[in-house]
Amino acid sequence: MWRFVRKIMFSLLVILVVLAGLGAAYQWYGSKQDRKTYKPTGKLYNVAGSKMHLYSEGTGDATIVFASGWGTTNPYADFYPLYEGLKQHVKIVVYDRFGYGYSDMTDRKRDINMIIDEIHELLQVSGQKPPYIFAAHSMGSLETIRYAQRFPEEVNGILLIEGGSPEYYKSSPELTLIPWMQKGLRTFGILRALNHMDGFVKWLSDESNGEKLLPEELKELNRKALLLRTGNRNMTDEMSQSRENAKMVLEGGKPLKIPITVLTADYFGKLDDDQSWADSEAALPSWSVSGKQTIVKGSSHSLHSYQPGIVVDELLQLAGHAEAFE
C-alpha cells in the first residue's frame, strides 16, 4: 500500500517538475519576443553605474515630476491619462525607479535615502530645472515627501494621488508575499498563460478603470511590462523596506513649508469601509503648512484613471501657486 502511495506521489512530483519546466520555457520564449518591441518611451541615463529611464514632454516654466506607486510596472503608461491636459501648460517628467518601466535592475538596497539619491541624480543628469511640483501615486508619497525633506529648495509643492501617509505605512505590514507570488506566477509562465483569458485581463485592470483611457498600444505596453517586470527583486526589496522607509520619513519631521494637496478616492461610496485608510488620509494634509484634502467621487485607488480632469486641475493650481510663490 505505502509503496503504491509513494509511486503516486513520485509521479505527481515528476509531473509538477515537468510542468514547471515547460512553463519556465514558455515564459523565457515569450519574454524574449516581448523585449524586441518593449522599447523606452523616453531616454536612458547613467545613474549610480546603471541605466535609469526618464520620459518628458510639454512646455512651461513649471516642471511636474511623477512618482509611481509600488509595483506599477510601466509608470509612463500609468500616468498617460494626465498628459494631454498638462503638456500645453507645464513640463511633464516621469521617472522609472530601478526595476520599473525601462530602468535597469540594481543590487543597491531600496531604502528611501538611496532611492532619493538616485532620483536626484537622474533629474540632474537629464537636465531638469528645479524647483519641481511632485505628483505621487500610492506609496510614491514616501519618496516625494522625503525628497522635499532632503532638498527643500527643489520642491514647490506636492500632489498626492491616493498617496498614503508615512504614519499609515509605518504601521502597515510589509506584504512581501505579494511580490513573491507575482514573481512565481511570472517565472513559471502562469501569468503569461492567464493573460490569454479575457476574464483575468478584465479583473487585473479593474482598479485602473479597465484601462478605458489608454489607447490599444499602451494597453499592450502594460501587458508586456507586467510579464517582464512584475514581482522582481527590486520591487520585493522595496516592499520589505516600506516600514523602515516610512519610519525614516517620520524622523525627517513635519510640516513641510510647501503646499500639499491630497486627493482621496471615495471608492464609489465605500471609503469608510477601510477606516484606518480614511483616517490617515484625513490627517495627511498636516504634513504641510498649507495642506488640503479633496474626496474625489466616482474613483478608486488609481484615481487618475477615473478622474484625470480633477488631477490635472489640481496640478495646474499647484503650478500657479508655485509661480506666485517664486
Salt bridges, closest charged atoms under 4 A:
ASP34 OD2 - ARG192 NH1 2.96
ASP34 OD1 - ARG223 NH2 3.33
GLU57 OE1 - LYS87 NZ 3.94
ASP78 OD2 - HIS304 NE2 3.01
GLU84 OE1 - LYS87 NZ 3.31
ASP96 OD2 - HIS53 ND1 2.88
ASP107 OD1 - ARG233 NH2 3.15
ASP117 OD1 - ARG150 NH2 2.76
GLU118 OE2 - ARG108 NE 2.87
GLU118 OE2 - ARG110 NH2 2.67
GLU143 OE2 - ARG97 NH1 3.05
GLU154 OE2 - HIS120 NE2 2.92
GLU162 OE1 - HIS301 ND1 2.77
GLU167 OE2 - LYS254 NZ 3.13
GLU216 OE2 - LYS219 NZ 3.28
GLU220 OE2 - ARG223 NH2 2.89
GLU238 OE2 - ARG97 NH2 3.19
GLU314 OE1 - LYS292 NZ 3.26
